[in-house]
């Protein structure tokens, strides 16, 4: 299969924001959990930069797996932000259900 790469002189639209160094990832862990559970459009400010791609909510994961995912994202892209445990995910899910 041949891959076609546009010439370096052409600019293409950015589909998704870069994760590295995003302040939201190093901030309140509950915000990141909510982004995973219900998607960024319902969590982040409406006046944020818009991209062509839209992250959907991630469903079907246990609270333990969501905690592991958020911990990885925060540690890797959030400048070593603190870990998240399963109980915190359960608490955020309960607050969203109200």
Secondary structure, DSSP 8 states (H G I E B T S, - for coil): -------TTS-----S---TT-HHHHS-HHHHHHHHHH-GGGTS-TTS---S-------S--HHHHHHHHHHHHHHHTTS-----HHHHHHHHHHHH-
